[in-house]
Amino acid sequence: MIYEFKSRATGSVIMTKPVAEWILKIVGKTPGATGIVTVEQMPAAVAALRAAIAEERAELREQEADGAGPGAPDATVDDAYPVSLAQRAFPFIEMLEAAHKAGKDVTWGV
């Protein structure tokens, strides 16, 4: 399953189910077939995503400092270049910011 996030202020953002549900949980939304992020909820959603991104970055820096992160000598190629939350969430953050500026909600499954 995929999630297609839509707003009248932007183009669509499409995500796979696991990524979309991860991001929805971060912003305090219940994953499901349909939903909405209202204009009023957008600043808190963006702040929650940015906080989660900062937390992930801090954890990665800590792992690297301990020698267990992506720079570790025995890391495989796939483990050395994981896709971060920032990379996955950035299009959604941009969508939320543009939709908020335009005063339009973001929906999915509608």
C-alpha positions in Angstrom: 0.0 0.0 0.0 1.1 3.6 -0.6 0.0 6.8 0.9 -0.6 9.8 -1.3 -0.7 13.1 0.6 -2.5 15.9 -1.2 -3.1 19.6 -0.7 -4.6 22.2 -2.8 -1.5 24.3 -2.3 1.1 21.8 -3.5 1.6 18.7 -5.6 1.2 15.2 -4.1 3.7 13.5 -1.9 3.7 9.7 -2.2 5.2 7.3 0.4 5.3 3.6 1.1 3.1 2.4 3.9 5.9 1.8 6.5 7.4 5.3 5.9 4.1 7.1 5.9 2.9 5.4 9.1 6.2 6.2 10.8 5.9 9.9 9.9 2.2 10.0 10.8 3.0 8.6 14.2 5.7 11.2 14.8 3.2 14.0 14.0 0.6 12.5 16.2 -1.8 11.2 13.6 -3.3 7.8 13.5 -2.3 5.9 10.4 -5.2 4.8 8.3 -6.9 4.8 4.9 -7.9 8.4 5.2 -6.9 11.4 7.3 -6.2 15.1 7.5 -3.6 17.5 8.9 -5.4 20.7 9.4 -3.8 24.1 8.9 -3.8 24.6 12.7 -2.0 21.3 13.3 0.8 22.0 10.8 3.2 24.0 12.9 3.2 21.3 15.6 3.6 18.6 13.0 6.6 20.3 11.4 8.1 20.9 14.9 7.7 17.2 15.8 9.3 16.0 12.6 12.2 18.4 13.0 12.7 17.3 16.6 12.7 13.6 15.6 15.2 14.4 12.8 17.5 16.1 15.4 17.1 13.1 17.7 18.0 10.7 15.0 21.1 12.8 14.0 22.3 12.9 17.6 21.9 9.1 17.9 23.9 8.6 14.7 26.7 10.9 15.9 26.7 9.0 19.2 27.0 5.6 17.4 29.8 7.0 15.2 31.6 8.2 18.3 31.3 4.7 19.9 32.6 3.1 16.7 29.3 1.4 15.9 27.9 3.8 13.4 28.1 4.1 9.6 31.8 4.8 9.7 32.6 1.6 11.6 35.2 -0.6 9.9 33.0 -3.7 9.7 29.9 -1.9 8.4 28.4 -3.3 5.2 27.8 -1.0 2.2 24.0 -1.0 2.9 24.5 -0.2 6.6 26.9 2.5 5.7 24.4 4.6 3.8 21.0 4.3 5.4 18.1 6.5 4.3 17.6 8.9 7.2 14.3 10.3 8.6 15.4 13.7 7.3 15.6 12.4 3.7 12.3 10.6 4.0 10.4 13.5 5.8 11.8 16.5 3.9 9.2 16.4 1.1 6.4 16.1 3.6 7.8 19.0 5.7 8.0 21.2 2.6 4.4 20.2 1.8 3.2 21.1 5.3 5.0 24.4 5.3 3.6 25.4 1.8 0.1 24.3 2.7 0.2 26.2 6.0 1.4 29.3 4.2 -1.5 29.0 1.7 -4.0 28.1 4.4 -4.9 24.7 2.9 -5.2 21.3 4.7 -3.2 18.2 3.8 -5.2 15.0 3.3 -4.6 11.4 2.4 -6.9 8.7 1.0 -9.7 11.1 0.1 
